[in-house]
Structure formats: C-alpha cells, structure tokens
Amino acid sequence: MRYVDEFRDAARLRAAVDALRRITTRPWTVMEICGGQTHAIARWSLESRLPPGLTLVHGPGCPVCVTPVEVIEHARRLAIDEGVILCTFGDMMRVPGRHGDLLAARAEGADVRVVVSPLDAVALAARRPDRPVVFFGVGFETTAPTVAMAIEAAARLGLPDFSVLAAHVRVPPAMAMLLEAPDNEVQAFLAAGHVCTVEGTDAYPALVQRYGVPVVVTGFEPLDILEGLRRAVVQLEAGRAELEIQYDRAVRPEGNPLARAAVERVLEVVDRRWRGLGLVAGGGLRIREAFARYDAERRFGAVPERDEAPGRCRAAEVLRGRLRPMECPELGRGCTPEHPLGAPMVSSEGACAAYYRYRRLEETA
C-alpha cells in the first residue's frame, strides 16, 4: 500500500459499486455518523454511484457543529470579559455565536490562540504564569483523551491558572436519540472509525440489540465506505442486525486502553446539550470533581442554558439527517465559508462545507 492508493483504486471502486448493486433489492436508508465520512462521500460523488433506492443521510458527526451557541458565547465571554488567554482548535474560530465568533473576538483585542494540541495550552500556561489560560475543548471520544492528559500534565506541573472549558460529546447516545425520534428513517449506521479506534466498540452491541439496526464501523476512504455499505445492506436484506468492524486495520473492540484509562481518570459521563438535537442523555463528558480546579466552568461560572434562537440557518435539520445541504436555499448564497450562517459550513467535518466544496458546482451546473 502506498499511503491510501489501494482504497481509491478506480477498478476496485467499480467492483465495489457493482457488488452493492447486485445485492440491493429494496429501498434502504443508511446514515454515516462521521463528518469525515461525509466529506469522502461528497468528494468521491459516492451517492451518484449507489443503486436506486439506497439512500445515504448525513448524521451529527461533526463535534464542532453540535457545540451549542451558548458554549461559543461562554468562550467569547471568557476571552473578552475575563481577560484569559483562550486556546482552541482552528475549527472553532469561525463558528458563529450569538454575537460573533472567536475570530471577531480576537479582532476586538481578546487573546484567542489556535493550538494543535491541548498540551500546547499547558506549555503556554507554564510560560505565562501572569495570565489565566483556558483551553476550549471540543470533540468526540477521539479528542477527549488529549484533554484528559493535558489536565493531568497541568496537575503534575502544579499550574494554578490553567483550566479547560470542556464541551466533549459521546456518539452512541446521540445515535440512540436519533433512532428514538418519531420521524426516524435510519435503518443502519456506518459508525465512526476514528471514534472506535480510541473508544472501542463496547457501546454498540446493546444499541444494535435494542433497536434492531446494523452498525458497521467504517473507515474514511471511498472503498471503506462502499464496503461498509455493502455489509450493512447484506444484513438489511437478510433481516439481521449485528455489529461489524470494516475498519479493522485501525479498530479493535477494546479500543486504545491507555487513552480510555486517561479519560476514565479525569472525565465522567454527563447529559449534554447538542446543537440541533437538544439534551442527549449520557451525551457528554465533564471534568471530575477530583480535577475541579482545572474546570473553567467551576472557576468562571457555568455555561447558561438557553434555547437555540430561530434563524435562517437550518443546521439542526442537517445534523439530524432530515435535510441534505443542497436542499437548503441558503447554501452558496446567504451561507458561504466566508460568511457562514452556522457551524456545518465552517467546520472541516461539516456537511455543508463538504457539499459547498465538492458538490455545489456539480449540482448547480
């Protein structure tokens, strides 16, 4: 294998499409849960290759996109009103809050910095004992271990002015919430390979058994996705519901034991509000009481809970898989990467960004 060439080979892709067409005899609806998969689907125009009746819908697989507006506003308040040095990932800079984004806050004089890792924020706190440093942490189970390790590193160094505004979310509870919705049409899932690489697959057998839906843990290359779909359709056509791991070159059922142990030591499961989905039972992680001194919400005040304000952005429908981005009248018109109405247009895993980049010209030609 030269990097990922074998997973993009044209002959193999044609063979995978042919195999999928041969086995699909009825209409089925499958949701891919990860934004990285959504971008691959759009980039490789996989939807146009599917057999008639096999429908892909895009799920809430973008942690930046599901971060509520009020959490963005809280981060802005910390940077502007509390005078902290706010560090975060680059994806968060353009996500609109109620009164602007973090990039605008920096333009107004707030000290907002993009970092590659939470450990960069720890190192900054060690160099700048004169200023509070807050890391604004978002992400699924994939990034939670790095935040946990950063908090432990700060504790070892005895840094008094480092804290984390934790907005981490967990994928399986959101999948269960989608399946329980009265308007649910999802019959199978392509689960997020990166999440399962870290977290393993322990949470999925119960979900499969309870709701009777196939779950195939799938990678991010076009051949991965087509093979994941094939496995899901085989189960659907046979009336079976099982957990399968297509992405077995990276995923083990136990996940990454060291990463999981770090999360267990520092973070705990909590109900959390998702943008577009509302309150998800068990859908988030918060900092444990033992590490309370590193919790920005305990130090500077909790995030206020407010309902999402109605507006032109239809991100909630996109995140639930009820609206394809190309069906939104604002895409490419009132909503662009330069002037986004919502997070799905600016995140590197956002469905709207994927369609704007890869499908807009194709579908409007």
C-alpha positions as a printed Julia matrix, in Angstrom:
365×3 Matrix{Float64}:
   0.0     0.0     0.0
   1.29    3.44   -0.92
  -0.47    5.65    1.6
  -4.15    5.14    0.67
  -3.91    4.38   -3.05
  -5.43    0.92   -2.82
  -8.53    2.35   -1.14
  -9.04    4.78   -4.05
  -8.25    2.44   -6.94
 -10.76    3.02   -9.76
 -11.11   -0.66  -10.69
 -11.75   -1.65   -7.1
 -14.29    1.13   -6.69
 -16.18   -0.04   -9.79
 -16.16   -3.61   -8.49
 -17.44   -2.47   -5.1
 -20.26   -0.49   -6.72
 -21.21   -3.49   -8.87
 -21.28   -5.73   -5.8
 -23.51   -3.25   -3.99
 -25.89   -3.07   -6.95
 -26.17   -6.85   -7.16
 -27.27   -7.3    -3.57
 -29.63   -4.34   -3.18
 -33.21   -5.38   -3.94
 -35.19   -2.97   -1.75
 -35.01    0.65   -0.62
 -32.8     1.22    2.43
 -31.67    4.28    4.35
 -28.22    4.28    5.92
 -26.69    7.1     7.98
 -22.96    7.73    8.12
 -22.28    9.19   11.53
 -18.92   10.88   10.97
 -18.24   14.16    9.18
 -15.01   12.73    7.77
 -17.07   10.09    6.01
 -19.47   12.76    4.75
 -16.58   14.65    3.16
 -15.34   11.47    1.47
 -18.83   10.71    0.16
 -19.13   14.21   -1.32
 -15.57   14.32   -2.64
 -15.85   10.99   -4.47
 -19.51   11.5    -5.53
 -20.41    8.18   -3.96
 -24.12    8.96   -3.76
 -24.34    9.11   -7.54
 -22.86    5.59   -7.75
 -25.34    3.92   -5.41
 -28.09    1.59   -6.63
 -31.6     3.06   -6.87
 -33.36    3.1    -3.53
 -30.22    3.03   -1.39
 -30.15    6.38    0.39
 -27.33    7.88    2.42
 -28.16   10.5     5.03
 -25.6    12.53    6.93
 -25.62   12.45   10.71
 -24.4    14.75   13.5
 -20.83   13.54   13.12
 -19.16   16.93   13.49
 -18.37   17.84   17.11
 -17.75   21.48   16.2
 -21.19   21.6    14.57
 -23.05   20.19   17.56
 -21.42   22.55   20.08
 -24.29   24.79   21.27
 -24.32   28.51   20.59
 -24.25   29.27   24.31
 -20.97   27.4    24.74
 -19.43   29.53   21.97
 -20.75   32.63   23.7
 -19.32   31.48   27.02
 -15.89   31.03   25.43
 -16.17   34.52   23.92
 -17.09   35.95   27.31
 -14.07   34.35   28.93
 -11.77   35.81   26.3
 -13.32   39.3    26.24
 -14.6    39.89   29.78
 -12.36   37.7    31.92
  -9.14   38.51   30.07
  -7.99   34.9    29.79
  -5.74   33.56   27.07
  -8.2    31.33   25.24
  -6.72   28.44   23.27
  -8.69   26.19   20.96
  -8.64   24.24   17.72
  -8.74   26.16   14.44
 -12.2    24.85   13.52
 -13.73   26.77   16.42
 -12.58   30.21   15.31
 -15.3    30.84   12.72
 -18.25   29.11   14.38
 -20.95   31.77   14.87
 -22.19   32.51   18.36
 -24.98   34.89   19.24
 -22.79   37.97   18.97
 -19.98   36.88   16.69
 -17.25   34.28   16.57
 -13.88   33.83   18.25
 -12.07   35.34   15.3
 -14.08   38.53   15.76
 -13.3    38.43   19.49
  -9.61   38.33   18.64
 -10.09   41.27   16.29
 -11.64   43.16   19.21
  -8.49   42.61   21.26
  -9.15   39.33   23.02
  -6.19   36.95   23.28
  -7.53   33.94   21.35
  -4.97   31.47   20.02
  -5.15   28.42   17.76
  -3.26   25.39   19.04
  -2.67   21.94   17.61
  -2.95   20.14   20.94
  -4.24   20.87   24.45
  -0.67   20.23   25.6
   0.31   23.4    23.72
  -2.04   25.3    26.03
  -0.43   23.63   29.06
   3.01   24.69   27.84
   1.72   28.24   27.35
   0.32   28.3    30.89
   3.74   27.25   32.18
   5.38   30.13   30.28
   2.74   32.72   31.25
   2.02   32.44   34.99
   0.78   36.04   34.89
  -2.37   35.2    32.86
  -5.11   32.55   33.19
  -5.02   30.14   30.25
  -8.21   28.33   29.23
  -8.32   25.56   26.65
 -11.7    25.37   24.88
 -12.01   21.64   24.26
 -14.5    20.13   21.82
 -14.65   16.76   20.13
 -15.95   13.24   20.31
 -14.28   10.4    22.2
 -11.39   10.89   19.76
 -10.04   14.1    21.31
 -11.17   13.59   24.91
  -8.01   11.61   25.87
  -5.75   14.51   24.86
  -7.72   16.87   27.1
  -7.58   14.37   29.96
  -3.81   14.04   29.56
  -3.42   17.82   29.4
  -5.28   18.22   32.69
  -3.09   15.56   34.3
   0.02   17.29   32.93
  -1.14   20.6    34.42
  -1.7    18.88   37.75
   1.78   17.37   37.72
   3.28   20.79   36.95
   1.17   22.45   39.61
  -0.15   25.12   37.24
  -2.67   27.23   39.18
  -4.04   29.21   36.23
  -4.72   26.52   33.62
  -8.28   25.27   33.06
 -10.42   23.63   30.4
 -13.84   24.6    29.09
 -14.9    21.04   28.25
 -17.6    20.54   25.61
 -16.89   16.93   24.67
 -19.68   14.73   23.34
 -20.25   10.97   23.01
 -21.52    9.38   19.82
 -23.56    6.27   20.79
 -26.12    8.17   22.93
 -26.79   10.53   20.01
 -27.34    7.55   17.7
 -29.87    6.16   20.16
 -31.65    9.52   20.32
 -31.92    9.65   16.53
 -33.39    6.15   16.43
 -35.99    7.05   19.05
 -37.23   10.09   17.11
 -40.79    9.61   15.82
 -39.73   10.64   12.31
 -36.69    8.36   12.2
 -35.98    6.74    8.84
 -32.47    5.4     9.54
 -32.24    1.61    9.16
 -28.48    1.13    9.57
 -25.39    3.09   10.61
 -21.88    3.46    9.33
 -20.19    4.16   12.67
 -17.23    6.49   13.08
 -13.95    4.65   12.65
 -11.79    7.23   14.43
 -14.05    7.26   17.49
 -13.93    3.47   17.72
 -10.15    3.44   17.26
  -9.96    5.22   20.61
 -13.11    4.14   22.42
 -13.59    0.63   21.03
 -16.99   -0.88   20.26
 -18.32   -1.79   23.71
 -21.27    0.6    23.44
 -22.63   -0.73   20.14
 -23.88   -4.3    20.78
 -26.54   -3.04   23.19
 -27.62   -0.39   20.68
 -27.82   -2.99   17.89
 -29.86   -5.35   20.05
 -32.21   -2.72   21.44
 -33.08   -1.01   18.16
 -32.51   -3.83   15.68
 -30.24   -1.81   13.4
 -26.99   -2.96   11.79
 -23.92   -0.95   12.79
 -20.79   -1.23   10.63
 -17.7     0.57   11.93
 -16.29    2.08    8.76
 -13.19    3.91    7.58
 -12.89    7.1     5.58
 -11.7     6.21    2.1
 -14.19    5.6    -0.74
 -13.56    1.85   -0.78
 -14.06    1.75    3.01
 -17.43    3.43    2.7
 -18.65    1.26   -0.17
 -17.6    -1.89    1.7
 -19.29   -0.6     4.86
 -22.46   -0.02    2.86
 -22.24   -3.48    1.32
 -22.0    -5.09    4.74
 -24.92   -3.03    6.04
 -27.09   -3.93    3.03
 -26.24   -7.63    3.36
 -27.6    -7.5     6.91
 -30.67   -5.48    5.97
 -31.57   -7.76    3.08
 -31.23  -10.8     5.36
 -33.22   -9.23    8.19
 -30.23   -9.3    10.54
 -28.82   -6.64   12.87
 -25.23   -7.08   14.01
 -22.1    -5.08   14.8
 -19.32   -5.42   12.24
 -15.9    -3.78   12.03
 -14.96   -2.92    8.45
 -12.17   -0.59    9.59
 -10.24   -3.42   11.2
  -6.87   -2.06   10.14
  -7.3     0.55   12.89
 -10.17   -0.52   15.16
 -10.07   -3.17   17.86
 -13.1    -3.99   20.03
 -11.21   -2.83   23.14
 -10.08    0.43   21.53
  -6.99    2.14   22.92
  -6.67    1.05   26.58
  -4.27    3.85   27.55
  -6.5     6.55   26.06
  -9.62    5.1    27.63
  -7.92    4.9    31.03
  -6.9     8.58   30.84
 -10.49    9.6    30.09
 -11.8     7.43   32.93
  -9.42    9.04   35.42
 -10.22   12.65   34.54
 -13.66   12.81   32.9
 -17.1    11.42   33.62
 -20.28   10.89   31.61
 -22.93   13.59   31.83
 -26.1    14.61   29.98
 -25.15   17.27   27.46
 -27.0    19.58   25.11
 -26.15   19.17   21.41
 -26.86   21.85   18.86
 -29.68   20.53   16.7
 -30.53   17.57   18.93
 -31.23   19.1    22.32
 -30.35   17.39   25.59
 -28.76   13.98   24.95
 -28.81   11.61   27.92
 -25.23   10.49   28.58
 -24.18   12.5    25.55
 -21.21   14.35   27.02
 -18.17   14.31   29.27
 -17.29   16.69   32.1
 -14.28   17.08   34.36
 -14.4    15.01   37.53
 -14.55   16.61   40.96
 -11.01   15.42   41.7
  -9.77   17.8    38.98
 -12.25   20.62   39.71
  -9.51   23.27   39.92
  -8.9    22.74   36.18
 -12.57   23.12   35.22
 -13.21   26.54   33.64
 -16.94   26.3    34.38
 -16.3    25.86   38.1
 -13.77   28.68   38.05
 -15.5    31.26   35.87
 -19.14   30.18   36.01
 -21.25   27.58   34.24
 -22.47   27.84   30.66
 -26.01   29.3    30.72
 -28.67   27.01   29.27
 -30.83   28.69   26.66
 -32.89   27.51   23.74
 -31.43   27.9    20.28
 -32.62   31.1    18.66
 -34.52   30.57   15.38
 -32.82   31.91   12.29
 -32.05   31.3     8.66
 -29.58   28.5     9.37
 -31.14   25.04    9.11
 -28.22   23.24   10.7
 -30.5    21.37   13.12
 -32.21   19.59   10.22
 -28.89   18.85    8.54
 -27.43   17.4    11.76
 -30.45   15.14   12.19
 -30.2    13.87    8.63
 -33.57   15.44    7.75
 -32.18   17.89    5.19
 -29.43   17.45    2.62
 -27.21   20.52    2.45
 -28.03   21.06   -1.23
 -31.7    21.35   -0.28
 -31.01   24.38    1.9
 -31.8    27.59   -0.02
 -29.0    29.43    1.77
 -26.15   27.14    0.68
 -23.74   29.08   -1.51
 -25.99   32.13   -1.38
 -26.6    33.51    2.09
 -24.26   30.94    3.63
 -20.66   30.53    2.45
 -17.36   29.69    4.16
 -16.54   33.42    4.19
 -19.93   34.34    5.69
 -21.31   31.22    7.4
 -24.73   31.09    8.98
 -23.84   28.02   11.01
 -21.1    25.66   12.09
 -21.66   22.98    9.38
 -20.36   25.47    6.81
 -17.06   26.26    8.54
 -16.01   23.05   10.27
 -13.61   20.78    8.42
 -16.09   17.96    9.15
 -19.28   19.93    8.45
 -21.72   18.5     5.91
 -22.5    21.91    4.41
 -18.8    22.63    3.93
 -18.41   19.28    2.16
 -21.26   19.95   -0.24
 -20.17   23.52   -0.86
 -16.66   22.38   -1.69
 -17.27   19.22   -3.68
 -20.88   19.17   -4.94
 -22.07   22.74   -5.39
 -20.83   23.2    -8.94
 -21.83   19.67   -9.92
 -25.43   20.03   -8.74
 -26.0    23.58   -9.94
 -24.46   23.08  -13.4
